[in-house]
Amino acid sequence: MATKEQIAQIVQLRGTGHSLEEIAKIVGLSKSSVAYQLKLLKKKSSKSNSSEVFSSAILAGTIGAAGGLALAILIQELKKGK
């Protein structure tokens, strides 16, 4: 199970264009765990305000300014995929 810090780092890394393989190596999870966490976040964002979901993930992991940028990019990418 991913920690809040790992989830925040996953959001940040994915938002800045890292592949699932790269993220898995950096955060110390399997590729399938990373994909699962992103799937859960996407599912939560479709049921509520996506900004709130990802902001919560970032704040819970106490990621700094780079996380905010990553959040904006990730939200934009998820909206394209809908």
C-alpha positions in Angstrom: 0.0 0.0 0.0 1.3 3.4 -0.9 1.9 6.1 1.7 0.5 9.6 1.4 4.0 10.8 0.6 4.4 8.2 -2.2 1.0 9.1 -3.7 2.0 12.8 -3.7 5.3 11.9 -5.3 3.5 9.8 -7.9 1.2 12.7 -8.8 4.2 15.1 -9.0 6.3 12.7 -11.2 3.4 11.7 -13.5 2.5 15.4 -13.9 6.0 16.2 -15.0 5.9 13.4 -17.7 7.7 10.5 -16.0 6.7 7.0 -17.2 5.2 4.4 -14.9 8.5 2.5 -14.8 10.5 5.6 -13.8 8.0 6.5 -11.1 8.0 3.0 -9.7 11.8 3.1 -9.4 11.8 6.5 -7.7 9.1 5.9 -5.2 10.0 2.2 -4.5 6.8 0.6 -5.6 6.0 -1.8 -8.4 4.8 -0.5 -11.8 1.4 -2.1 -11.2 1.1 -0.3 -7.8 1.9 3.0 -9.4 -0.7 2.4 -12.1 -3.3 1.4 -9.4 -2.7 4.5 -7.4 -3.1 6.7 -10.5 -6.3 4.8 -11.4 -7.7 5.4 -7.9 -6.9 9.1 -8.1 -8.5 9.3 -11.6 -11.6 7.5 -10.3 -11.9 9.8 -7.3 -11.5 12.9 -9.5 -14.3 11.8 -11.8 -16.7 11.6 -8.8 -15.7 15.0 -7.4 -13.7 18.1 -8.2 -10.4 16.8 -9.7 -8.6 19.8 -8.3 -9.6 18.9 -4.8 -8.6 15.3 -5.2 -5.1 16.1 -6.5 -4.6 19.1 -4.1 -5.4 16.8 -1.3 -2.8 14.3 -2.6 -0.2 17.0 -2.9 -0.9 18.5 0.5 -1.0 15.1 2.3 2.5 14.4 1.0 3.7 17.9 1.7 5.1 18.4 -1.8 6.3 21.9 -2.5 5.9 24.3 -5.4 7.0 21.7 -8.0 4.0 19.6 -6.9 1.6 22.5 -7.7 2.9 22.6 -11.2 2.7 18.9 -11.5 -0.8 19.0 -10.2 -1.9 21.5 -12.9 -0.3 19.4 -15.6 -1.8 16.1 -14.4 -5.3 17.6 -14.2 -4.9 18.9 -17.7 -3.8 15.5 -19.0 -6.6 13.7 -17.2 -9.2 16.0 -18.7 -7.8 15.3 -22.1 -8.3 11.6 -21.5 -12.0 11.9 -20.7 
